[in-house]
Amino acid sequence: MSANEAPAIARETGRAVVYPWLCDAMGHLATQNYMRFYDDALFHILSMLGPVVREEGGQRIGWADVRHDVAYLDELRPGDLVVLRSAVVKIGRSSVVHRTYMNRVSDNVLCSTLEATTVRFDLNARRSVALEDDVKANAARLLGAWEE
């Protein structure tokens, strides 16, 4: 795997256009809009693990992001098209760590990465809960082989 490629296990989780109104005074994609693109991708990878919100017997189980580590590697400018691909890095008792790669479509340059920790969350009690067996199994299918 080269430095600008997502692992083969990664799934496409989004595409976006860098419009001029998404850019800051420096003429590149504003930080808040990187996070908008990443947030959309996160919903897609979480949906691959199971229902984003599971409602059973009055209980509502969802997700809560607890950590984001973003690397900005190459500028994105107005008119750039991007593709996002995501994979699971680690499966915990109540959380998954996942990585999303944002590449510019025109030259496949890796422009940014996000590594996030997302916790399975009881939306009524407002606390973490253990991952369900089906969520763990689905996450395992998206678990990449990571070189650190």
DSSP file (Angstrom, degrees, kcal/mol; ACC not computed):
  #  RESIDUE AA STRUCTURE BP1 BP2  ACC     N-H-->O    O-->H-N    N-H-->O    O-->H-N    TCO  KAPPA ALPHA  PHI   PSI    X-CA   Y-CA   Z-CA
    1    1 A M              0   0    0      0, 0.0     2,-0.1     0, 0.0     5,-0.0   0.000 360.0 360.0 360.0 125.3    0.0    0.0    0.0
    2    2 A S    >   -     0   0    0      4,-0.1     3,-1.7     1,-0.1     0, 0.0  -0.334 360.0-100.2 -81.0 169.2    1.5    3.4   -1.0
    3    3 A A  T 3  S+     0   0    0      1,-0.3    -1,-0.1    -2,-0.1     0, 0.0   0.694 120.4  49.3 -63.9 -20.3    1.3    6.4    1.2
    4    4 A N  T 3  S+     0   0    0      2,-0.1     2,-0.4   105,-0.0    -1,-0.3   0.222  96.3  88.7-106.1  16.6   -1.6    7.9   -0.8
    5    5 A E    <   -     0   0    0     -3,-1.7     3,-0.1   105,-0.1   104,-0.0  -0.911  68.4-133.2-118.2 141.6   -3.8    4.8   -0.8
    6    6 A A        -     0   0    0     -2,-0.4    -4,-0.1     1,-0.1    80,-0.1  -0.540  48.0 -89.4 -74.7 153.6   -6.5    3.6    1.5
    7    7 A P    >   -     0   0    0      0, 0.0     3,-1.9     0, 0.0    -1,-0.1  -0.276  38.1-108.5 -62.9 156.1   -6.1   -0.1    2.3
    8    8 A A  T 3  S+     0   0    0      1,-0.3    -2,-0.1    -3,-0.1   136,-0.0   0.793 118.1  61.6 -57.2 -29.5   -7.9   -2.5   -0.1
    9    9 A I  T 3  S+     0   0    0    136,-0.1    -1,-0.3     2,-0.1    77,-0.1   0.714  80.8 109.4 -70.7 -20.2  -10.5   -3.3    2.7
   10   10 A A    <   -     0   0    0     -3,-1.9     2,-0.3    77,-0.1    77,-0.2  -0.272  59.9-145.8 -62.8 141.2  -11.6    0.4    2.8
   11   11 A R  E     -A   86   0A   0     75,-2.8    75,-2.8   131,-0.1     2,-0.3  -0.820  24.0-101.8-107.2 146.2  -15.0    1.1    1.5
   12   12 A E  E     +A   85   0A   0     -2,-0.3    73,-0.3    73,-0.2     3,-0.1  -0.515  42.8 170.4 -65.4 127.1  -16.1    4.3   -0.3
   13   13 A T  E     -     0   0A   0     71,-2.8    31,-0.3     1,-0.3     2,-0.3   0.303  55.3  -6.4-123.7   5.7  -18.0    6.4    2.2
   14   14 A G  E     -A   84   0A   0     70,-1.2    70,-3.2    30,-0.1    -1,-0.3  -0.880  42.0-153.2 172.8 157.9  -18.4    9.7    0.4
   15   15 A R  E     +A   83   0A   0     -2,-0.3     2,-0.3    68,-0.2    68,-0.2  -0.982  24.9 172.3-139.3 147.0  -17.8   12.0   -2.5
   16   16 A A  E     -A   82   0A   0     66,-2.1    66,-2.6    -2,-0.3     2,-0.4  -0.972  27.6-129.4-152.0 164.1  -17.8   15.8   -2.4
   17   17 A V  E     -A   81   0A   0     -2,-0.3     2,-1.2    64,-0.2    64,-0.2  -0.959  21.4-133.4-115.5 134.7  -17.1   18.9   -4.4
   18   18 A V        -     0   0    0     62,-2.9    61,-3.5    -2,-0.4    62,-0.3  -0.763  31.7-167.8 -88.2  96.6  -14.9   21.7   -3.0
   19   19 A Y    >   -     0   0    0     -2,-1.2     3,-2.0    59,-0.2     4,-0.3  -0.504  32.3-112.4 -82.2 154.6  -17.1   24.7   -3.8
   20   20 A P  G >  S+     0   0    0      0, 0.0     3,-1.7     0, 0.0    -1,-0.1   0.856 116.4  58.8 -55.6 -36.3  -15.7   28.3   -3.5
   21   21 A W  G 3  S+     0   0    0      1,-0.3    -3,-0.0     8,-0.0    -2,-0.0   0.534  97.9  61.0 -75.1  -3.9  -18.0   29.1   -0.6
   22   22 A L  G <  S+     0   0    0     -3,-2.0     8,-2.3     2,-0.1    -1,-0.3   0.431  92.2  89.2 -94.5  -1.4  -16.6   26.2    1.4
   23   23 A C  B <   -H   29   0B   0     -3,-1.7     6,-0.2    -4,-0.3     2,-0.1  -0.592  69.4-132.8 -99.5 158.7  -13.1   27.8    1.3
   24   24 A D    >   -     0   0    0      4,-2.4     3,-2.0    -2,-0.2    -1,-0.1  -0.220  43.7 -77.6 -97.1-171.2  -11.5   30.2    3.7
   25   25 A A  T 3  S+     0   0    0      1,-0.3    -2,-0.0     2,-0.1    -1,-0.0   0.679 127.7  61.7 -64.7 -18.2   -9.6   33.5    3.2
   26   26 A M  T 3  S-     0   0    0      2,-0.2    -1,-0.3     3,-0.0     3,-0.1   0.513 115.8-113.7 -85.6  -5.3   -6.5   31.5    2.3
   27   27 A G  S <  S+     0   0    0     -3,-2.0     2,-0.3     1,-0.3    -2,-0.1   0.627  80.7 102.5  85.6  13.8   -8.3   30.0   -0.7
   28   28 A H  S    S-     0   0    0     49,-0.2    -4,-2.4     1,-0.1    -1,-0.3  -0.849  86.0 -66.7-125.2 166.5   -8.4   26.4    0.5
   29   29 A L  B     -H   23   0B   0     47,-2.7    -6,-0.3    -2,-0.3    47,-0.1  -0.227  57.7-120.3 -52.8 127.0  -11.1   24.2    2.0
   30   30 A A    >>  -     0   0    0     -8,-2.3     3,-1.4     1,-0.1     4,-1.4  -0.405  17.0-117.9 -71.7 146.6  -11.9   25.5    5.5
   31   31 A T  H 3> S+     0   0    0      1,-0.3     4,-2.0     2,-0.2     3,-0.4   0.870 113.1  59.1 -51.9 -43.9  -11.4   23.2    8.5
   32   32 A Q  H 3> S+     0   0    0      1,-0.2     4,-1.1     2,-0.2    -1,-0.3   0.806 105.8  50.0 -59.2 -28.1  -15.1   23.2    9.4
   33   33 A N  H <> S+     0   0    0     -3,-1.4     4,-2.1   -11,-0.3    -1,-0.2   0.771 102.3  58.3 -86.5 -26.2  -15.9   21.8    5.9
   34   34 A Y  H  X S+     0   0    0     -4,-1.4     4,-2.7    -3,-0.4    -2,-0.2   0.947 108.7  48.8 -56.9 -46.7  -13.3   19.0    6.1
   35   35 A M  H  X S+     0   0    0     -4,-2.0     4,-2.8     1,-0.2    -2,-0.2   0.834 106.5  55.5 -65.8 -31.9  -15.3   17.9    9.2
   36   36 A R  H  X S+     0   0    0     -4,-1.1     4,-1.8     2,-0.2    -1,-0.2   0.934 110.7  45.0 -63.3 -45.3  -18.6   18.2    7.3
   37   37 A F  H  X S+     0   0    0     -4,-2.1     4,-1.9     1,-0.2    -2,-0.2   0.924 115.3  47.8 -63.7 -43.8  -17.2   15.8    4.7
   38   38 A Y  H  X S+     0   0    0     -4,-2.7     4,-2.7     1,-0.2    -2,-0.2   0.895 107.5  55.4 -65.1 -39.8  -15.8   13.5    7.4
   39   39 A D  H  X S+     0   0    0     -4,-2.8     4,-1.8     1,-0.2    -1,-0.2   0.910 107.9  49.2 -61.3 -41.6  -19.1   13.5    9.4
   40   40 A D  H  X S+     0   0    0     -4,-1.8     4,-1.4     1,-0.2    -1,-0.2   0.926 111.9  49.1 -61.1 -44.2  -21.0   12.3    6.3
   41   41 A A  H  X S+     0   0    0     -4,-1.9     4,-2.4     1,-0.2     5,-0.2   0.880 106.4  57.0 -63.1 -38.2  -18.4    9.6    5.7
   42   42 A L  H  X S+     0   0    0     -4,-2.7     4,-2.7     1,-0.2     5,-0.2   0.909 103.5  52.7 -61.8 -41.8  -18.7    8.5    9.4
   43   43 A F  H  X S+     0   0    0     -4,-1.8     4,-1.9     1,-0.2    -1,-0.2   0.892 109.5  50.6 -59.7 -38.4  -22.4    8.0    9.1
   44   44 A H  H  X S+     0   0    0     -4,-1.4     4,-1.0   -31,-0.3    -2,-0.2   0.925 111.9  44.4 -67.8 -44.3  -21.8    5.7    6.1
   45   45 A I  H >X S+     0   0    0     -4,-2.4     4,-0.6     1,-0.2     3,-0.6   0.908 113.1  51.9 -68.5 -37.6  -19.2    3.5    7.7
   46   46 A L  H >X S+     0   0    0     -4,-2.7     3,-1.1     1,-0.2     4,-0.9   0.877 104.9  56.3 -64.2 -35.3  -21.3    3.3   10.9
   47   47 A S  H 3< S+     0   0    0     -4,-1.9    -1,-0.2     1,-0.3    -2,-0.2   0.769 100.0  60.1 -66.9 -23.5  -24.3    2.2    8.8
   48   48 A M  H << S+     0   0    0     -4,-1.0    -1,-0.3    -3,-0.6    -2,-0.2   0.680 102.6  53.1 -74.3 -17.7  -22.1   -0.7    7.5
   49   49 A L  H << S-     0   0    0     -3,-1.1    89,-0.3    -4,-0.6    -1,-0.2   0.704 128.3 -72.4 -88.0 -21.9  -21.7   -1.9   11.0
   50   50 A G  S  < S-     0   0    0     -4,-0.9    -1,-0.4    -3,-0.1     4,-0.0  -0.935  85.2 -15.5 153.7-172.3  -25.5   -2.0   11.7
   51   51 A P        -     0   0    0      0, 0.0     3,-0.2     0, 0.0    -3,-0.0  -0.338  53.5-139.6 -57.8 133.4  -28.3    0.4   12.3
   52   52 A V  S    S+     0   0    0      1,-0.3     2,-0.5    -5,-0.0    -5,-0.0   0.916  98.9  23.5 -61.5 -41.3  -27.0    3.8   13.1
   53   53 A V  S    S-     0   0    0      9,-0.1     2,-0.5     2,-0.0    -1,-0.3  -0.992  79.5-163.6-123.5 123.3  -29.8    4.0   15.7
   54   54 A R  E     -B   61   0A   0      7,-3.1     7,-2.8    -2,-0.5     2,-0.6  -0.927   4.2-168.6-108.0 122.8  -31.2    0.8   17.0
   55   55 A E  E     +B   60   0A   0     -2,-0.5     2,-0.3     5,-0.2     5,-0.2  -0.951  19.0 152.4-117.1 117.3  -34.6    1.0   18.7
   56   56 A E  E >   -B   59   0A   0      3,-2.1     3,-2.3    -2,-0.6    -2,-0.0  -0.977  67.6 -13.2-144.8 127.6  -35.8   -2.0   20.6
   57   57 A G  T 3  S-     0   0    0     -2,-0.3     3,-0.1     1,-0.3    -1,-0.0   0.838 127.4 -50.4  54.7  39.6  -38.1   -2.2   23.6
   58   58 A G  T 3  S+     0   0    0      1,-0.3     2,-0.4    66,-0.0    -1,-0.3   0.355 113.0 119.5  81.7  -7.0  -37.9    1.5   24.4
   59   59 A Q  E <   -B   56   0A   0     -3,-2.3    -3,-2.1    65,-0.0     2,-0.5  -0.757  47.1-161.0 -93.0 138.0  -34.1    1.4   24.3
   60   60 A R  E     -B   55   0A   0     -2,-0.4    63,-2.9    -5,-0.2    64,-0.6  -0.972   7.9-173.7-121.4 117.3  -32.4    3.6   21.8
   61   61 A I  E     +BC  54 122A   0     -7,-2.8    -7,-3.1    -2,-0.5    61,-0.2  -0.941  19.8 140.7-114.0 128.3  -28.7    2.8   20.9
   62   62 A G  E     - C   0 121A   0     59,-3.4    59,-2.3    -2,-0.5     2,-0.3  -0.346  43.4 -84.1-135.6-143.1  -26.7    5.0   18.7
   63   63 A W  E     - C   0 120A   0     57,-0.3     2,-0.3    -2,-0.1    57,-0.2  -0.946  21.7-164.3-137.7 154.6  -23.1    6.3   18.5
   64   64 A A  E     - C   0 119A   0     55,-2.0    55,-3.0    -2,-0.3     2,-0.3  -0.964  20.9-133.1-141.2 126.1  -21.0    9.1   19.9
   65   65 A D  E     + C   0 118A   0     -2,-0.3    53,-0.2    53,-0.2     3,-0.1  -0.606  27.0 171.9 -73.7 133.9  -17.7   10.3   18.6
   66   66 A V  E     +     0   0A   0     51,-2.8     2,-0.3     1,-0.3    52,-0.2   0.505  62.1  25.9-120.2 -11.2  -15.2   10.7   21.4
   67   67 A R  E     - C   0 117A   0     50,-1.3    50,-2.1     2,-0.0     2,-0.4  -0.967  53.2-176.7-156.2 138.2  -11.9   11.4   19.5
   68   68 A H  E     - C   0 116A   0     -2,-0.3     2,-0.5    48,-0.2    48,-0.2  -1.000   2.1-175.0-132.3 133.1  -10.8   12.8   16.2
   69   69 A D  E     - C   0 115A   0     46,-2.0    46,-2.3    -2,-0.4     2,-0.4  -0.938  15.2-172.8-127.5 107.5   -7.3   13.0   14.9
   70   70 A V  E     - C   0 114A   0     -2,-0.5     2,-0.5    44,-0.2    44,-0.2  -0.843  11.0-163.8-107.2 135.1   -7.1   14.9   11.6
   71   71 A A  E     - C   0 113A   0     42,-2.6    42,-1.8    -2,-0.4     2,-0.7  -0.979   7.4-155.3-114.8 127.7   -4.1   15.2    9.4
   72   72 A Y  E     + C   0 112A   0     -2,-0.5    40,-0.2    40,-0.2     3,-0.1  -0.909  25.2 162.6-102.1 112.6   -4.1   17.9    6.7
   73   73 A L        +     0   0    0     38,-3.0     2,-0.3    -2,-0.7    39,-0.2   0.763  58.6  11.1-108.4 -31.5   -1.6   16.7    4.0
   74   74 A D  S    S-     0   0    0     37,-1.7    -1,-0.3    35,-0.1     0, 0.0  -0.990  82.9 -97.9-151.6 142.9   -2.3   18.6    0.8
   75   75 A E        -     0   0    0     -2,-0.3     2,-0.5    -3,-0.1    37,-0.1  -0.265  24.7-151.4 -64.3 143.8   -4.5   21.6    0.0
   76   76 A L        -     0   0    0    -47,-0.1   -47,-2.7    35,-0.1     3,-0.1  -0.981  20.6-172.4-112.5 129.4   -7.9   21.3   -1.4
   77   77 A R    >   -     0   0    0     -2,-0.5     3,-2.3   -49,-0.2   -59,-0.2  -0.719  37.6 -64.9-119.4 165.9   -9.0   24.2   -3.6
   78   78 A P  T 3  S+     0   0    0      0, 0.0   -59,-0.2     0, 0.0    -1,-0.1  -0.212 121.1  25.4 -52.5 134.7  -12.2   25.3   -5.3
   79   79 A G  T 3  S+     0   0    0    -61,-3.5   -60,-0.1     1,-0.3     2,-0.1   0.170  87.1 133.2  95.8 -16.4  -13.3   22.9   -8.0
   80   80 A D    <   -     0   0    0     -3,-2.3   -62,-2.9   -62,-0.3     2,-0.4  -0.416  45.9-146.8 -66.8 141.7  -11.5   19.9   -6.5
   81   81 A L  E     -A   17   0A   0    -64,-0.2    24,-2.8    -3,-0.1    25,-0.4  -0.892  17.2-164.1-104.2 140.6  -13.5   16.7   -6.3
   82   82 A V  E     -AD  16 104A   0    -66,-2.6   -66,-2.1    -2,-0.4     2,-0.4  -0.934  12.8-158.5-127.5 151.4  -12.8   14.3   -3.4
   83   83 A V  E     -AD  15 103A   0     20,-2.4    20,-2.5    -2,-0.3     2,-0.4  -0.984  11.7-152.9-123.7 139.0  -13.5   10.7   -2.6
   84   84 A L  E     -AD  14 102A   0    -70,-3.2   -71,-2.8    -2,-0.4   -70,-1.2  -0.930  11.0-175.9-114.5 136.4  -13.5    9.4    0.9
   85   85 A R  E     -AD  12 101A   0     16,-2.0    16,-3.1    -2,-0.4     2,-0.3  -0.989   7.4-167.6-131.2 140.7  -12.8    5.7    1.9
   86   86 A S  E     +AD  11 100A   0    -75,-2.8   -75,-2.8    -2,-0.4     2,-0.3  -0.930  11.3 172.4-133.3 151.6  -13.0    4.3    5.3
   87   87 A A  E     - D   0  99A   0     12,-2.0    12,-2.6    -2,-0.3     2,-0.3  -0.968  37.2-100.5-148.8 161.3  -12.0    1.1    7.2
   88   88 A V  E     -eD 143  98A   0     54,-2.4    56,-2.5    -2,-0.3    10,-0.3  -0.677  27.8-177.8 -85.0 138.1  -12.0   -0.1   10.8
   89   89 A V  E     +     0   0A   0      8,-3.7     2,-0.3     1,-0.4     9,-0.2   0.761  67.6   2.9-101.5 -38.4   -8.7    0.1   12.6
   90   90 A K  E     - D   0  97A   0      7,-1.7     7,-2.7    53,-0.0     2,-0.5  -0.996  56.2-146.9-154.4 144.6   -9.6   -1.4   16.0
   91   91 A I  E     + D   0  96A   0     -2,-0.3     5,-0.2     5,-0.2     2,-0.1  -0.976  24.6 179.0-117.6 122.8  -12.6   -3.0   17.7
   92   92 A G        -     0   0    0      3,-3.3    39,-0.2    -2,-0.5    -2,-0.0  -0.316  46.0 -87.0-106.8-167.6  -13.0   -2.5   21.4
   93   93 A R  S    S+     0   0    0      1,-0.1    38,-2.8    -2,-0.1    43,-0.1   0.906 122.8   1.6 -68.7 -43.0  -15.6   -3.5   24.0
   94   94 A S  S    S+     0   0    0     36,-0.3    26,-3.2    34,-0.0     2,-0.3   0.287 127.6  54.1-128.4   8.0  -17.8   -0.5   23.4
   95   95 A S  E     - F   0 119A   0     24,-0.3    -3,-3.3    33,-0.1     2,-0.4  -0.931  55.5-147.5-142.9 162.7  -16.0    1.4   20.6
   96   96 A V  E     -DF  91 118A   0     22,-2.4    22,-2.7    -2,-0.3     2,-0.5  -0.988  11.6-148.2-127.5 143.1  -14.6    1.2   17.2
   97   97 A V  E     +DF  90 117A   0     -7,-2.7    -8,-3.7    -2,-0.4    -7,-1.7  -0.949  26.5 178.1-106.0 129.5  -11.6    3.1   15.8
   98   98 A H  E     -DF  88 116A   0     18,-2.6    18,-2.9    -2,-0.5     2,-0.4  -0.954  19.4-146.1-135.2 152.7  -11.9    3.9   12.1
   99   99 A R  E     -DF  87 115A   0    -12,-2.6   -12,-2.0    -2,-0.3     2,-0.4  -0.959   8.4-163.1-122.1 135.7   -9.8    5.7    9.6
  100  100 A T  E     -DF  86 114A   0     14,-2.8    14,-2.3    -2,-0.4     2,-0.4  -0.974   5.9-154.6-120.6 132.8  -11.1    7.8    6.7
  101  101 A Y  E     -DF  85 113A   0    -16,-3.1   -16,-2.0    -2,-0.4     2,-0.6  -0.894   2.1-158.8-106.0 131.0   -8.9    8.8    3.7
  102  102 A M  E     -DF  84 112A   0     10,-2.8     9,-2.7    -2,-0.4    10,-1.4  -0.939  17.1-179.4-113.5 110.7   -9.8   11.9    1.6
  103  103 A N  E     -DF  83 110A   0    -20,-2.5   -20,-2.4    -2,-0.6     2,-0.4  -0.864  31.3-119.9-111.2 143.2   -8.2   11.8   -1.8
  104  104 A R  E  >  -D   82   0A   0      5,-2.5     4,-1.6    -2,-0.4     3,-0.3  -0.669  23.4-143.0 -74.0 132.1   -8.4   14.4   -4.6
  105  105 A V  T  4 S+     0   0    0    -24,-2.8    -1,-0.1    -2,-0.4   -23,-0.1   0.875  90.4  62.4 -67.6 -39.7  -10.0   12.6   -7.6
  106  106 A S  T  4 S+     0   0    0    -25,-0.4    -1,-0.2     1,-0.2   -24,-0.1   0.820 128.3   6.2 -62.3 -33.7   -8.0   14.3  -10.4
  107  107 A D  T  4 S-     0   0    0     -3,-0.3    -1,-0.2     2,-0.1    -2,-0.2   0.342  93.3-121.5-131.5   3.8   -4.6   13.0   -9.2
  108  108 A N     <  +     0   0    0     -4,-1.6     2,-0.3     1,-0.2    -3,-0.2   0.705  53.9 161.3  59.4  23.6   -5.4   10.5   -6.4
  109  109 A V        -     0   0    0     -5,-0.3    -5,-2.5     1,-0.1     2,-0.6  -0.579  45.3-120.5 -74.5 133.6   -3.3   12.6   -3.9
  110  110 A L  E     + F   0 103A   0     -2,-0.3    -7,-0.2    -7,-0.2     3,-0.1  -0.657  37.1 173.6 -73.7 115.9   -4.1   11.9   -0.3
  111  111 A C  E     -     0   0A   0     -9,-2.7   -38,-3.0    -2,-0.6   -37,-1.7   0.724  58.2  -5.0 -99.5 -26.5   -5.1   15.3    1.1
  112  112 A S  E     -CF  72 102A   0    -10,-1.4   -10,-2.8   -40,-0.2     2,-0.3  -0.985  53.0-156.0-163.9 153.5   -6.3   14.4    4.5
  113  113 A T  E     -CF  71 101A   0    -42,-1.8   -42,-2.6    -2,-0.3     2,-0.4  -0.978   4.8-160.5-132.8 152.0   -7.0   11.6    7.0
  114  114 A L  E     -CF  70 100A   0    -14,-2.3   -14,-2.8    -2,-0.3     2,-0.5  -0.997   2.1-169.2-128.7 126.3   -9.2   11.3   10.0
  115  115 A E  E     +CF  69  99A   0    -46,-2.3   -46,-2.0    -2,-0.4     2,-0.3  -0.982  21.9 179.8-111.0 124.0   -8.8    8.6   12.6
  116  116 A A  E     -CF  68  98A   0    -18,-2.9   -18,-2.6    -2,-0.5     2,-0.5  -0.917  27.0-146.5-128.0 148.1  -11.8    8.6   14.9
  117  117 A T  E     -CF  67  97A   0    -50,-2.1   -51,-2.8    -2,-0.3   -50,-1.3  -0.972  21.2-173.3-111.0 125.1  -13.0    6.7   18.0
  118  118 A T  E     -CF  65  96A   0    -22,-2.7   -22,-2.4    -2,-0.5     2,-0.4  -0.978   9.1-150.7-124.4 130.5  -16.7    6.2   18.1
  119  119 A V  E     -CF  64  95A   0    -55,-3.0   -55,-2.0    -2,-0.4     2,-0.3  -0.799  22.0-117.0-104.1 137.9  -18.5    4.7   21.1
  120  120 A R  E     -C   63   0A   0    -26,-3.2     9,-2.0    -2,-0.4     2,-0.4  -0.609  46.0-160.9 -69.5 133.3  -21.8    2.7   21.0
  121  121 A F  E     -CG  62 128A   0    -59,-2.3   -59,-3.4    -2,-0.3     2,-0.8  -0.970  27.0-134.1-136.4 128.3  -24.0    4.9   23.1
  122  122 A D  E  >> -CG  61 127A   0      5,-3.2     4,-2.0    -2,-0.4     5,-0.9  -0.732  20.8-159.4 -77.7 112.1  -27.3    4.5   25.0
  123  123 A L  T  45S+     0   0    0    -63,-2.9    -1,-0.2    -2,-0.8   -62,-0.1   0.668  87.4  44.7 -73.4 -17.2  -29.2    7.5   23.8
  124  124 A N  T  45S+     0   0    0    -64,-0.6    -1,-0.2     3,-0.1   -63,-0.1   0.898 122.1  33.8 -88.0 -51.1  -31.6    7.4   26.8
  125  125 A A  T  45S-     0   0    0      2,-0.1    -2,-0.2     1,-0.0     3,-0.1   0.665  99.6-135.7 -78.9 -16.8  -29.1    6.8   29.6
  126  126 A R  T  <5 +     0   0    0     -4,-2.0     2,-0.3     1,-0.2    -3,-0.2   0.933  64.7 108.6  60.1  50.2  -26.4    8.9   27.8
  127  127 A R  E   <S-G  122   0A   0     -5,-0.9    -5,-3.2     0, 0.0    -1,-0.2  -0.972  74.0 -89.6-148.5 161.0  -23.6    6.4   28.5
  128  128 A S  E     -G  121   0A   0     -2,-0.3     2,-0.3    -7,-0.2    -7,-0.3  -0.357  39.4-169.1 -71.3 153.1  -21.5    3.9   26.5
  129  129 A V        -     0   0    0     -9,-2.0    -9,-0.3   -35,-0.3     3,-0.1  -0.928  32.3 -83.6-136.5 161.4  -22.7    0.3   26.1
  130  130 A A        -     0   0    0     -2,-0.3   -36,-0.3     1,-0.1     2,-0.1  -0.316  50.8-101.6 -64.3 146.9  -21.1   -2.8   24.8
  131  131 A L        -     0   0    0    -38,-2.8    -1,-0.1   -39,-0.2     2,-0.1  -0.461  39.9-114.6 -65.1 139.2  -21.0   -3.4   21.1
  132  132 A E     >  -     0   0    0     -2,-0.1     4,-2.4     1,-0.1     5,-0.2  -0.393  24.8-111.5 -72.0 156.5  -23.6   -5.9   19.9
  133  133 A D  H  > S+     0   0    0      1,-0.2     4,-2.4     2,-0.2     5,-0.2   0.882 117.8  50.3 -58.7 -41.4  -22.4   -9.1   18.4
  134  134 A D  H  > S+     0   0    0      2,-0.2     4,-2.3     1,-0.2    -1,-0.2   0.868 109.8  51.0 -67.9 -34.2  -23.6   -8.3   14.9
  135  135 A V  H  > S+     0   0    0      2,-0.2     4,-2.5     1,-0.2    -2,-0.2   0.921 110.9  48.7 -66.4 -43.8  -21.9   -4.9   15.1
  136  136 A K  H  X S+     0   0    0     -4,-2.4     4,-2.3     2,-0.2    -2,-0.2   0.916 111.9  49.1 -61.0 -43.2  -18.6   -6.5   16.1
  137  137 A A  H  X S+     0   0    0     -4,-2.4     4,-1.2     2,-0.2    -2,-0.2   0.916 112.9  46.5 -64.6 -42.7  -18.9   -9.1   13.3
  138  138 A N  H  X S+     0   0    0     -4,-2.3     4,-0.6   -89,-0.3    -1,-0.2   0.888 112.1  51.2 -66.5 -38.5  -19.6   -6.4   10.7
  139  139 A A  H >< S+     0   0    0     -4,-2.5     3,-1.1     1,-0.2   -51,-0.2   0.893 104.6  57.3 -64.2 -39.3  -16.7   -4.3   12.0
  140  140 A A  H >< S+     0   0    0     -4,-2.3     3,-1.0     1,-0.3    -1,-0.2   0.839 100.8  57.4 -61.7 -32.1  -14.4   -7.3   11.8
  141  141 A R  H 3< S+     0   0    0     -4,-1.2    -1,-0.3     1,-0.2    -2,-0.2   0.726 110.4  44.0 -70.6 -20.1  -15.2   -7.5    8.1
  142  142 A L  T << S+     0   0    0     -3,-1.1   -54,-2.4    -4,-0.6     2,-0.5   0.262  83.2 125.0-105.0  10.0  -14.0   -3.9    7.6
  143  143 A L  B <   -e   88   0A   0     -3,-1.0   -54,-0.2    -4,-0.2     2,-0.1  -0.598  49.7-150.7 -76.4 119.5  -10.9   -4.4    9.8
  144  144 A G        -     0   0    0    -56,-2.5     2,-0.8    -2,-0.5    -2,-0.1  -0.400  19.7-111.8 -85.7 163.4   -7.8   -3.3    7.8
  145  145 A A        -     0   0    0     -2,-0.1     2,-0.4     2,-0.0  -136,-0.1  -0.886  44.8-155.0 -92.7 112.2   -4.3   -4.6    8.0
  146  146 A W        -     0   0    0     -2,-0.8     2,-0.6   -57,-0.2   -57,-0.0  -0.756  17.9-159.5-104.4 133.8   -2.5   -1.5    9.3
  147  147 A E              0   0    0     -2,-0.4    -2,-0.0     1,-0.1     0, 0.0  -0.943 360.0 360.0-104.6 119.3    1.1   -0.5    9.0
  148  148 A E              0   0    0     -2,-0.6    -1,-0.1     0, 0.0    -2,-0.0   0.417 360.0 360.0-101.4 360.0    2.1    2.0   11.6
